[in-house]
């Protein structure tokens, strides 16, 4: 819809204040019903994280200095989902952190099962996330086994399948291959789980595989997400912009 | 007179809030089969008094549509669908006029004119509303199957929801 951007922002802002609040209150009640499941998930995640931490601390290969710099590039901020849809042509989530919590446009959003989307607009208390189920969201993704990277796009019908494009035909791809973030965009750190290949075909005459990826994240049941703050995001984006303009 | 207006204002709050907060996130059929959307707010337009003027009806339809658009963050889509219903409602009422004619003091409910009449009345207008809504939301002939599929699926479940409301709340006006 092409109309005056300022009017759209005014509309979105005023409508979202009331409805964001109402949706959050309703979700507070329904969240109560799934507390047991949430506790089980958190216990499992806790165990996995402790395991990773122990391994890092015991590992002789990773030097303490590099470990600290790596840790400082990405910061995670936890947020609650105030509203979510999966059945529209373009879906977005509303989360309950905003400008006052340090959230800015273009930050990545993940949950424990995989990636969720990219922050599109921010207000003082709430932010709107373009979910992966949004036709304008493109994520840079990589086949974990081979390192070949391409672009993830949602075509708009099935909320469990996205298309992986730009994988050239000389790459070997197999059903079941894990797809992770490549780290080449500034939104997400590398290596985050996205999904597994559900089907792939290479029609003769095509330069690229037609790969369909089944998402590891169930967008219908998202309740808590994490916002990824990349400290080096503006630096990298400015550098890329300068190079393109030269 | 006073009773009708307050009854309708309360109904407006109830339908818009339930639609925006509860039904927007209802996922019948799970994450995979997302064709079913539930709409209960067109019932507000259907239950407006019989002798309301056409201009007031259209303006109310516009207001109702804008409020629900605020919740769904889809400026204009619900408004357009509600306006079509508001414009067509007098026509549908005229076509479906029962043999004895309408009684101005009764509300347009199951209690007044019977289940069959109400099914025809609500069914026609709800189907038109949903068709306009999905055509405008998807807005491309590429997804024609989606448009038809979603209209029919949402129609069946939304009509069921409306009948449930009529049976449970039993409004008389």
Interface residues (C-beta under 8 A of the other chain):
Chain A: X1 X8 X11 X12 X14 X15 X16 X18 X19 X22 X23 X25 X26 X83 X84 X85 X86 X87 X88 X89 X92 X156 X157 X158 X159 X160 X218 X219 X220 X221
Chain B: X17 X20 X21 X22 X24 X25 X27 X30 X31 X32 X34 X35 X37 X69 X70 X71 X73 X75 X76 X137 X138 X143 X146
